[in-house]
Amino acid sequence: MTEEEIEEMLLLMEQTANMLRGMAMDPSIPTHAKQALRARIAELDAMVEKFA
């Protein structure tokens, strides 16, 4: 994987985490689903931090 491809992948992961953050604020989404979203956000954030 090239450095450019890695940067692109990290950007996509960060954008996905941001989208999930927005979804987690939606009052129509059940609490248990929001907890799952927050867990996945934490995983994405950790992975981006690891490789950034």
N, CA, C and O atoms as CSV, one atom per row, in Angstrom:
chain,resi,resn,atom,element,x,y,z
A,1,MET,N,N,0.838,-1.166,0.000
A,1,MET,CA,C,0.000,0.000,0.000
A,1,MET,C,C,0.892,1.242,0.000
A,1,MET,O,O,1.856,1.332,0.760
A,2,THR,N,N,0.558,2.175,-0.848
A,2,THR,CA,C,1.344,3.404,-0.902
A,2,THR,C,C,0.928,4.339,0.234
A,2,THR,O,O,-0.116,4.162,0.862
A,3,GLU,N,N,1.772,5.330,0.474
A,3,GLU,CA,C,1.461,6.305,1.515
A,3,GLU,C,C,0.175,7.059,1.176
A,3,GLU,O,O,-0.624,7.370,2.058
A,4,GLU,N,N,-0.012,7.345,-0.099
A,4,GLU,CA,C,-1.234,8.043,-0.539
A,4,GLU,C,C,-2.475,7.190,-0.272
A,4,GLU,O,O,-3.503,7.710,0.162
A,5,GLU,N,N,-2.383,5.907,-0.525
A,5,GLU,CA,C,-3.510,5.001,-0.279
A,5,GLU,C,C,-3.824,4.903,1.204
A,5,GLU,O,O,-4.990,4.838,1.594
A,6,ILE,N,N,-2.793,4.893,2.025
A,6,ILE,CA,C,-2.986,4.839,3.472
A,6,ILE,C,C,-3.673,6.112,3.952
A,6,ILE,O,O,-4.598,6.054,4.762
A,7,GLU,N,N,-3.221,7.262,3.452
A,7,GLU,CA,C,-3.842,8.533,3.814
A,7,GLU,C,C,-5.316,8.545,3.409
A,7,GLU,O,O,-6.170,9.015,4.160
A,8,GLU,N,N,-5.601,8.030,2.227
A,8,GLU,CA,C,-6.972,7.970,1.731
A,8,GLU,C,C,-7.839,7.076,2.625
A,8,GLU,O,O,-8.985,7.409,2.929
A,9,MET,N,N,-7.276,5.944,3.037
A,9,MET,CA,C,-7.997,5.021,3.906
A,9,MET,C,C,-8.263,5.661,5.277
A,9,MET,O,O,-9.359,5.532,5.822
A,10,LEU,N,N,-7.267,6.340,5.821
A,10,LEU,CA,C,-7.437,6.992,7.111
A,10,LEU,C,C,-8.482,8.094,7.037
A,10,LEU,O,O,-9.275,8.264,7.963
A,11,LEU,N,N,-8.488,8.836,5.951
A,11,LEU,CA,C,-9.485,9.887,5.776
A,11,LEU,C,C,-10.885,9.287,5.710
A,11,LEU,O,O,-11.815,9.819,6.316
A,12,LEU,N,N,-11.042,8.201,4.989
A,12,LEU,CA,C,-12.339,7.532,4.903
A,12,LEU,C,C,-12.785,7.036,6.274
A,12,LEU,O,O,-13.960,7.156,6.621
A,13,MET,N,N,-11.868,6.484,7.050
A,13,MET,CA,C,-12.205,6.013,8.397
A,13,MET,C,C,-12.633,7.171,9.289
A,13,MET,O,O,-13.584,7.051,10.062
A,14,GLU,N,N,-11.931,8.284,9.179
A,14,GLU,CA,C,-12.272,9.452,9.984
A,14,GLU,C,C,-13.640,10.002,9.579
A,14,GLU,O,O,-14.440,10.367,10.441
A,15,GLN,N,N,-13.910,10.063,8.289
A,15,GLN,CA,C,-15.202,10.544,7.804
A,15,GLN,C,C,-16.327,9.615,8.252
A,15,GLN,O,O,-17.417,10.072,8.595
A,16,THR,N,N,-16.062,8.327,8.248
A,16,THR,CA,C,-17.063,7.355,8.689
A,16,THR,C,C,-17.359,7.538,10.171
A,16,THR,O,O,-18.519,7.500,10.580
A,17,ALA,N,N,-16.323,7.735,10.975
A,17,ALA,CA,C,-16.523,7.978,12.405
A,17,ALA,C,C,-17.358,9.234,12.622
A,17,ALA,O,O,-18.224,9.263,13.496
A,18,ASN,N,N,-17.100,10.266,11.832
A,18,ASN,CA,C,-17.872,11.505,11.962
A,18,ASN,C,C,-19.333,11.292,11.581
A,18,ASN,O,O,-20.225,11.852,12.218
A,19,MET,N,N,-19.584,10.497,10.557
A,19,MET,CA,C,-20.954,10.195,10.164
A,19,MET,C,C,-21.669,9.438,11.284
A,19,MET,O,O,-22.829,9.715,11.590
A,20,LEU,N,N,-20.967,8.481,11.890
A,20,LEU,CA,C,-21.548,7.721,12.992
A,20,LEU,C,C,-21.829,8.618,14.195
A,20,LEU,O,O,-22.827,8.429,14.889
A,21,ARG,N,N,-20.950,9.598,14.446
A,21,ARG,CA,C,-21.186,10.541,15.535
A,21,ARG,C,C,-22.503,11.281,15.312
A,21,ARG,O,O,-23.295,11.456,16.238
A,22,GLY,N,N,-22.720,11.706,14.087
A,22,GLY,CA,C,-23.975,12.381,13.754
A,22,GLY,C,C,-25.169,11.479,13.960
A,22,GLY,O,O,-26.190,11.914,14.493
A,23,MET,N,N,-25.059,10.238,13.549
A,23,MET,CA,C,-26.159,9.288,13.723
A,23,MET,C,C,-26.427,9.047,15.207
A,23,MET,O,O,-27.578,8.879,15.611
A,24,ALA,N,N,-25.374,9.029,16.017
A,24,ALA,CA,C,-25.524,8.772,17.451
A,24,ALA,C,C,-26.283,9.901,18.152
A,24,ALA,O,O,-26.765,9.723,19.271
A,25,MET,N,N,-26.388,11.041,17.512
A,25,MET,CA,C,-27.126,12.163,18.098
A,25,MET,C,C,-28.588,12.184,17.646
A,25,MET,O,O,-29.365,13.013,18.119
A,26,ASP,N,N,-28.964,11.300,16.754
A,26,ASP,CA,C,-30.331,11.246,16.228
A,26,ASP,C,C,-31.261,10.666,17.291
A,26,ASP,O,O,-31.080,9.521,17.705
A,27,PRO,N,N,-32.249,11.432,17.737
A,27,PRO,CA,C,-33.141,10.952,18.795
A,27,PRO,C,C,-34.022,9.772,18.366
A,27,PRO,O,O,-34.587,9.088,19.220
A,28,SER,N,N,-34.146,9.528,17.081
A,28,SER,CA,C,-34.989,8.422,16.631
A,28,SER,C,C,-34.273,7.068,16.688
A,28,SER,O,O,-34.906,6.026,16.523
A,29,ILE,N,N,-32.965,7.080,16.918
A,29,ILE,CA,C,-32.199,5.832,16.994
A,29,ILE,C,C,-32.233,5.334,18.441
A,29,ILE,O,O,-31.955,6.103,19.362
A,30,PRO,N,N,-32.568,4.062,18.651
A,30,PRO,CA,C,-32.647,3.511,20.015
A,30,PRO,C,C,-31.311,3.594,20.763
A,30,PRO,O,O,-30.237,3.580,20.160
A,31,THR,N,N,-31.410,3.680,22.070
A,31,THR,CA,C,-30.222,3.814,22.922
A,31,THR,C,C,-29.233,2.684,22.715
A,31,THR,O,O,-28.028,2.930,22.662
A,32,HIS,N,N,-29.710,1.448,22.597
A,32,HIS,CA,C,-28.779,0.325,22.433
A,32,HIS,C,C,-28.009,0.438,21.116
A,32,HIS,O,O,-26.849,0.035,21.037
A,33,ALA,N,N,-28.645,0.980,20.097
A,33,ALA,CA,C,-27.961,1.173,18.818
A,33,ALA,C,C,-26.929,2.291,18.930
A,33,ALA,O,O,-25.852,2.212,18.339
A,34,LYS,N,N,-27.264,3.332,19.691
A,34,LYS,CA,C,-26.320,4.429,19.895
A,34,LYS,C,C,-25.081,3.947,20.632
A,34,LYS,O,O,-23.972,4.393,20.342
A,35,GLN,N,N,-25.262,3.042,21.581
A,35,GLN,CA,C,-24.120,2.487,22.309
A,35,GLN,C,C,-23.211,1.714,21.357
A,35,GLN,O,O,-21.986,1.789,21.463
A,36,ALA,N,N,-23.807,0.978,20.438
A,36,ALA,CA,C,-23.025,0.236,19.443
A,36,ALA,C,C,-22.286,1.199,18.518
A,36,ALA,O,O,-21.133,0.962,18.159
A,37,LEU,N,N,-22.952,2.282,18.137
A,37,LEU,CA,C,-22.305,3.291,17.292
A,37,LEU,C,C,-21.100,3.893,18.007
A,37,LEU,O,O,-20.026,4.032,17.422
A,38,ARG,N,N,-21.287,4.247,19.271
A,38,ARG,CA,C,-20.194,4.862,20.033
A,38,ARG,C,C,-19.008,3.907,20.186
A,38,ARG,O,O,-17.855,4.337,20.150
A,39,ALA,N,N,-19.284,2.630,20.355
A,39,ALA,CA,C,-18.206,1.644,20.462
A,39,ALA,C,C,-17.423,1.569,19.150
A,39,ALA,O,O,-16.194,1.494,19.155
A,40,ARG,N,N,-18.134,1.591,18.042
A,40,ARG,CA,C,-17.463,1.522,16.740
A,40,ARG,C,C,-16.688,2.810,16.465
A,40,ARG,O,O,-15.608,2.771,15.876
A,41,ILE,N,N,-17.232,3.942,16.886
A,41,ILE,CA,C,-16.535,5.224,16.739
A,41,ILE,C,C,-15.204,5.173,17.478
A,41,ILE,O,O,-14.180,5.609,16.953
A,42,ALA,N,N,-15.221,4.645,18.688
A,42,ALA,CA,C,-13.994,4.544,19.485
A,42,ALA,C,C,-12.963,3.669,18.785
A,42,ALA,O,O,-11.774,3.986,18.789
A,43,GLU,N,N,-13.411,2.572,18.184
A,43,GLU,CA,C,-12.495,1.691,17.456
A,43,GLU,C,C,-11.890,2.404,16.255
A,43,GLU,O,O,-10.686,2.315,16.014
A,44,LEU,N,N,-12.721,3.105,15.510
A,44,LEU,CA,C,-12.226,3.842,14.341
A,44,LEU,C,C,-11.242,4.931,14.766
A,44,LEU,O,O,-10.182,5.082,14.159
A,45,ASP,N,N,-11.589,5.684,15.802
A,45,ASP,CA,C,-10.698,6.736,16.287
A,45,ASP,C,C,-9.348,6.166,16.715
A,45,ASP,O,O,-8.305,6.744,16.409
A,46,ALA,N,N,-9.364,5.053,17.410
A,46,ALA,CA,C,-8.123,4.425,17.870
A,46,ALA,C,C,-7.268,3.987,16.687
A,46,ALA,O,O,-6.048,4.154,16.703
A,47,MET,N,N,-7.899,3.431,15.670
A,47,MET,CA,C,-7.149,2.965,14.502
A,47,MET,C,C,-6.545,4.145,13.734
A,47,MET,O,O,-5.397,4.081,13.294
A,48,VAL,N,N,-7.311,5.206,13.578
A,48,VAL,CA,C,-6.805,6.387,12.880
A,48,VAL,C,C,-5.628,6.978,13.657
A,48,VAL,O,O,-4.618,7.348,13.059
A,49,GLU,N,N,-5.749,7.068,14.970
A,49,GLU,CA,C,-4.671,7.600,15.806
A,49,GLU,C,C,-3.408,6.738,15.696
A,49,GLU,O,O,-2.293,7.258,15.667
A,50,LYS,N,N,-3.595,5.445,15.636
A,50,LYS,CA,C,-2.475,4.518,15.575
A,50,LYS,C,C,-1.642,4.733,14.316
A,50,LYS,O,O,-0.416,4.632,14.359
A,51,PHE,N,N,-2.290,5.024,13.208
A,51,PHE,CA,C,-1.599,5.128,11.934
A,51,PHE,C,C,-1.404,6.549,11.436
A,51,PHE,O,O,-0.752,6.763,10.414
A,52,ALA,N,N,-1.957,7.518,12.142
A,52,ALA,CA,C,-1.824,8.914,11.690
A,52,ALA,C,C,-0.479,9.499,12.068
A,52,ALA,O,O,-0.203,10.660,11.765
